[in-house]
Amino acid sequence: MLLDALSGDEGTMSLADLSRKTGFYKSTILRLSGSLERFGYLTRQADGRFRLGPALWRMGSLYGRDFDLGEHVRPMLRRLRDTVGETASFYIRDGDVRVCLYSLNSKRAIRHHLEEGMLMPLERGAAGRLLLAYSDDDRADSRKIRAAGYAISLGERDPDIAAVAVPVRRANGQIQGALSLSGLITHFDSDLQKRAIKELSIAATELGQRLID
């Protein structure tokens, strides 16, 4: 009931709000929320308000393997990986982190290995900064990313890893997520960066056209 209450449009709720919506005593909510928070299903912000936690995205990624979005994204990731030769992935934003919802690792023996459901920062890495840029962030770096239509990271999150990311938009312009190609920084010279941007942009456009609003 607590998770259902938090899944509404409010996004975050106070202890008093949760009590009114669920009918639970505040002491009961605090007891239950302790377990939910410990396992990542719920988080409590610095101001005391509650919101859904990242564990739900990890579970959602497992469900997402059989969901319609995956049926569209996975073929694109396979095409990107086989065309460019690097690890292909699809990210969404969850609060202050990004979630790797789908990934297909490079066939190279030495590669950037990703697991679906991984949580990564928004402030570092091409996909993270791109999702941040398209979330009404008005910093200079975000404005530059929106103007270019892509983001590149060279050793930001890991000194050995580079990545390129582009936004995936639905037909109504809404950002669905970020498509990314990543690999060893030694592979990502200017030619590969240009090639990755081109292939990602084509794939993102095709994917956006397939997503039904």
Secondary structure by P-SEA (a helix, b strand, c coil): ccccccccccccccaaaaaaaacccaaaaaaaaaaaaaacccccccccbbbbcaaaaaaaaaaacccaaaaaaaaaaaaaaaacccccbbbbbccccccccbbbbbcccccccccccbbbbccccaaaaaaaaacccccaaaaaaaaaccccccccccccccbbbbbbbccccccccccccccccccccaaaaaaaaaaaaaaaaaaaaaccc
